[in-house]
Amino acid sequence: MLTPLLLLLAGIGVLYLGAEGLIRGAARMGVAWGIAPILVGLTVVSIGTSAPELVVSLLAAARGSPDLALGNILGSNLANVGLVLGLAALVRPLEVVPSVVRRDLPWMVVITLVAFPLLLNLRVGRVEGTVLALLLFAYLAVLYRSWQGDLAAAPGQAASDPSFRPLREAIKVGAGALGLVVGGQLIVLGATDLAAQVGVPELLVGLTVVAVGTSLPELATTVVAAVRRETDLAVGNIVGSNIFNLTFVLGGAALVHPLSVAERILTLEYPAMALLSLLLVPIVLIGPRRPRRQPGPGRARVNGPKRIRSVGRVEGLLLLLAYLGVWFWLV
């Protein structure tokens, strides 16, 4: 039993380091090449933090462990909303930028509801994967149009930032991608061996240990942002990550290797994930309004209302309690 646990812990560590290198390198290269920082945050960072889920789910599907793959995806969405946002809001109230309310939250709701009927035939094949991929492309197109003006407004920083080294950042991205693959392999091996030795279903292992492990990039990014008072994109990044988990990860895994779906996922795990994800909507809409934080040095002034919605400590505690309640229900 010790060996699977060591493999699992080592895999989570390597996966976390790989995701950090990939996210930081790709984000810095994107900004240096003239991509608007907020677009980098909502695409590169969200996709990058979903990369561990993609790698683990792909490897699990290829090894014939669809329960582990699906448990990882659904458990990661649960952890993103309940654990990550809950802890971050307890550290510091999180600002919710208006675009998240107008654009990203409705997309998360639609994708969460649309994905469910795709599972009803107890199989996520290439047809279902194609539908999810098309939803992802549609969301990215809307995202691009929303921030198209910012692309031209964000100047390239490669020349003005003497510390930027394209080769160094490219090496970070490459090493991070390699770390994702190695860490993902270790996690899948450790999780499947642990499930076999202890007699625990792979679905439960995927929903708990693996899901929290692959959510470490989101947890670290969001909590550190809250500590540094950079809270305006935290909710948007988590919402974006949940969207990418259902489209990019589930759709990508299904396109590479079709997944079988256990019946209990339709009656327990997926409804639990959807319930907690949709709980974020009323929390954001009825959350307290706070004065908009003044932009710091180097940040453009944002036009809009002086008071914006937020996810405060009370709402953060509610999300954490809901997350624990979901686990009592499932277990």
C-alpha positions in Angstrom: 0.0 0.0 0.0 3.0 2.3 0.7 4.2 2.2 -2.9 0.9 3.4 -4.5 0.7 6.2 -2.0 4.2 7.3 -2.7 3.5 7.2 -6.5 0.4 9.2 -5.9 2.1 11.9 -3.8 5.1 12.0 -6.1 2.8 12.4 -9.1 0.8 15.2 -7.5 4.1 17.0 -6.7 5.5 16.6 -10.2 2.1 17.6 -11.7 1.9 20.7 -9.7 5.5 21.8 -10.6 4.8 21.0 -14.3 1.6 23.0 -14.3 3.3 26.0 -12.6 6.1 26.1 -15.2 3.7 25.7 -18.1 1.3 28.4 -16.8 3.9 30.9 -15.8 6.0 30.5 -19.0 3.0 30.5 -21.4 1.4 33.5 -19.6 4.6 35.6 -19.7 5.2 34.7 -23.4 1.6 35.7 -24.2 1.8 39.1 -22.5 5.2 39.7 -24.1 3.8 39.0 -27.6 1.1 41.6 -27.2 -1.8 39.5 -25.9 -4.0 41.4 -23.4 -3.3 40.3 -19.9 -7.0 39.6 -19.1 -7.3 37.4 -22.2 -4.1 35.5 -21.1 -5.7 35.0 -17.7 -9.0 33.7 -19.0 -7.5 31.4 -21.7 -3.8 30.5 -21.0 -4.2 30.3 -17.3 -7.6 28.5 -17.4 -6.4 26.0 -20.0 -3.1 25.6 -18.2 -4.7 24.9 -14.9 -7.0 22.4 -16.6 -4.0 20.6 -18.3 -3.4 18.3 -15.3 -7.0 17.1 -15.5 -6.6 16.5 -19.3 -3.4 14.5 -18.9 -4.6 12.4 -16.1 -8.0 11.7 -17.8 -6.3 10.9 -21.1 -3.9 8.4 -19.4 -6.7 6.9 -17.3 -8.9 6.4 -20.3 -6.0 4.9 -22.3 -5.4 2.4 -19.4 -9.0 1.4 -19.4 -10.0 3.3 -16.2 -12.9 5.5 -17.3 -14.2 5.9 -13.8 -10.9 7.4 -12.7 -11.0 9.8 -15.7 -14.6 10.9 -15.1 -14.1 11.1 -11.3 -11.1 13.4 -11.9 -13.1 15.8 -14.1 -16.2 15.9 -11.9 -14.3 16.1 -8.7 -12.0 18.8 -10.0 -15.1 21.0 -10.8 -16.4 20.3 -7.3 -13.1 21.3 -5.8 -12.7 24.4 -7.9 -16.0 25.9 -6.7 -16.3 24.5 -3.2 -12.7 24.2 -2.0 -10.7 26.7 -4.1 -13.1 29.6 -4.2 -14.3 28.9 -0.6 -10.7 29.1 0.8 -9.7 32.1 -1.3 -12.8 34.0 -0.3 -12.0 33.3 3.4 -8.6 34.7 2.9 -9.9 37.9 1.2 -13.3 38.8 -0.4 -13.1 38.2 -4.2 -14.2 40.8 -6.7 -16.4 39.6 -9.5 -15.8 41.6 -12.7 -19.0 42.4 -14.7 -17.9 40.4 -17.7 -17.9 37.2 -15.6 -21.6 37.9 -14.7 -22.6 38.8 -18.2 -20.6 36.2 -20.2 -18.7 33.5 -18.3 -21.3 32.4 -15.7 -24.1 31.9 -18.3 -21.6 29.9 -20.5 -20.7 27.7 -17.5 -24.4 27.1 -16.7 -25.2 26.2 -20.4 -22.3 23.9 -20.7 -23.0 22.2 -17.4 -26.6 21.5 -18.4 -25.8 20.6 -22.0 -23.1 18.0 -21.0 -25.5 16.0 -18.9 -27.7 14.6 -21.7 -24.5 13.6 -23.6 -23.9 11.1 -20.8 -27.4 9.5 -20.8 -26.4 6.7 -23.2 -23.7 5.7 -20.7 -20.9 6.5 -23.1 -19.0 9.6 -24.1 -17.7 8.8 -27.6 -16.3 10.9 -30.4 -19.7 12.3 -31.3 -20.2 13.6 -27.8 -16.6 14.8 -27.7 -17.1 16.7 -30.9 -20.2 18.5 -29.5 -18.1 19.5 -26.4 -15.3 20.7 -28.6 -17.6 22.8 -30.6 -19.0 24.4 -27.4 -15.4 25.2 -26.4 -14.7 26.8 -29.8 -17.9 28.9 -29.5 -16.9 30.1 -26.0 -13.4 31.0 -27.1 -14.9 32.9 -30.1 -17.1 34.9 -27.8 -14.2 35.5 -25.4 -12.0 36.7 -28.3 -14.6 39.1 -29.6 -15.2 40.5 -26.1 -11.6 41.4 -25.6 -10.6 42.1 -29.2 -10.0 45.7 -28.4 -7.6 44.8 -25.6 -5.4 42.9 -28.0 -4.4 46.0 -29.9 -4.2 48.0 -26.7 -1.7 45.7 -25.0 1.8 46.5 -26.3 4.4 43.8 -26.6 6.8 43.7 -23.6 9.7 41.7 -24.9 11.7 44.8 -25.8 10.8 46.9 -22.7 11.3 44.1 -20.1 15.0 43.3 -19.9 14.3 40.2 -17.8 12.2 38.5 -20.5 14.1 35.7 -22.3 12.0 33.9 -24.9 14.2 30.8 -24.8 14.0 30.6 -21.0 10.2 30.9 -21.1 10.0 28.3 -23.9 12.1 25.9 -21.8 9.7 26.5 -18.9 6.8 25.6 -21.1 8.5 22.5 -22.4 9.6 21.3 -19.0 6.2 22.0 -17.6 4.5 19.9 -20.3 6.9 17.1 -19.6 6.2 17.3 -15.9 2.5 17.1 -16.6 3.0 13.8 -18.6 5.3 12.3 -16.0 3.2 13.4 -13.0 0.0 12.2 -14.7 1.5 8.8 -15.3 2.5 8.5 -11.7 -0.9 9.6 -10.4 -2.8 7.1 -12.7 -0.5 4.3 -11.7 -0.7 5.1 -8.0 -4.5 5.7 -8.0 -5.3 2.5 -9.8 -3.0 0.4 -7.6 -4.4 2.0 -4.5 -7.9 1.3 -5.6 -7.1 -2.3 -6.3 -5.2 -2.9 -3.0 -7.7 -1.1 -0.7 -10.8 -2.2 -2.5 -12.0 1.3 -3.1 -13.8 2.1 -6.4 -11.6 4.0 -8.9 -14.5 6.6 -9.2 -14.1 7.5 -5.5 -10.3 7.8 -5.8 -10.7 10.0 -8.8 -13.3 12.2 -7.1 -11.2 12.7 -4.0 -7.4 12.4 -4.0 -6.8 12.7 -7.7 -9.3 15.5 -8.2 -7.9 17.6 -5.4 -4.3 16.8 -6.6 -5.1 18.0 -10.1 -6.8 21.1 -8.7 -3.7 22.2 -6.9 -2.7 24.7 -9.7 -6.1 26.4 -9.4 -5.9 26.3 -5.6 -2.4 27.8 -5.6 -3.1 30.4 -8.3 -6.4 31.6 -6.6 -5.3 31.7 -3.0 -2.0 33.4 -3.9 -4.0 36.0 -5.9 -6.2 36.6 -2.9 -3.2 37.1 -0.6 -1.7 39.5 -3.1 -5.0 41.4 -3.4 -5.3 40.4 -7.1 -8.8 39.1 -6.6 -10.6 40.5 -9.6 -9.9 37.6 -11.9 -10.1 34.8 -9.3 -13.8 33.9 -9.9 -13.4 34.3 -13.7 -10.5 31.9 -13.8 -12.3 29.3 -11.8 -15.4 29.6 -13.9 -13.2 29.3 -17.0 -11.4 26.3 -15.6 -14.8 24.5 -15.0 -15.8 25.3 -18.6 -12.5 23.9 -19.9 -12.8 20.8 -17.7 -16.2 19.8 -19.3 -15.2 20.8 -22.9 -11.5 20.7 -23.3 -10.8 17.8 -20.9 -13.9 15.6 -21.2 -14.3 16.4 -24.9 -10.6 15.9 -25.6 -10.5 12.6 -23.7 -13.6 11.3 -25.5 -12.1 12.2 -28.9 -8.9 10.3 -28.1 -10.5 7.3 -26.3 -14.3 6.9 -25.8 -15.3 6.6 -22.1 -18.0 4.4 -20.6 -20.2 6.1 -17.9 -21.3 4.3 -14.7 -25.0 4.7 -14.0 -24.3 6.2 -10.5 -22.6 9.1 -12.2 -25.9 10.1 -13.7 -27.7 9.9 -10.3 -25.1 11.1 -7.9 -21.8 12.5 -9.0 -22.9 14.6 -12.0 -25.9 16.1 -10.2 -23.7 16.9 -7.2 -21.2 18.7 -9.4 -23.9 20.6 -11.3 -25.6 21.6 -8.1 -22.5 23.1 -6.5 -21.5 24.8 -9.8 -24.9 26.3 -10.2 -24.9 27.4 -6.5 -22.2 29.9 -7.6 -24.7 31.8 -9.7 -27.0 33.1 -6.9 -24.0 33.6 -4.6 -22.5 36.0 -7.2 -25.8 37.7 -8.1 -26.9 38.4 -4.5 -23.4 38.8 -3.1 -22.5 42.1 -1.3 -21.4 45.0 -3.5 -18.0 46.5 -2.6 -16.2 49.6 -3.9 -14.2 48.7 -7.0 -10.5 48.3 -6.1 -8.4 51.1 -7.6 -5.9 49.8 -10.2 -2.3 49.6 -9.1 0.7 50.7 -10.9 0.9 49.5 -14.5 -2.8 48.5 -14.6 -5.2 50.2 -16.9 -8.1 52.0 -15.3 -11.3 50.0 -15.8 -14.5 51.8 -16.8 -17.7 50.7 -15.1 -19.6 50.9 -11.8 -17.8 52.1 -8.8 -19.3 49.3 -6.7 -19.2 45.7 -8.0 -20.3 42.3 -6.8 -18.1 40.2 -4.7 -17.8 36.8 -3.0 -17.2 37.6 0.6 -16.1 35.5 3.6 -19.7 34.4 4.5 -20.2 33.2 0.9 -16.8 31.5 1.0 -17.8 29.6 4.2 -21.1 28.7 2.5 -19.2 27.2 -0.5 -16.9 25.2 1.8 -19.8 23.9 3.8 -21.7 23.0 0.6 -18.5 21.1 -0.6 -18.4 19.1 2.6 -22.1 18.5 2.4 -21.8 17.1 -1.1 -19.1 14.7 0.1 -21.3 13.5 3.0 -24.1 12.9 0.4 -21.8 11.0 -2.0 -20.0 8.9 0.6 
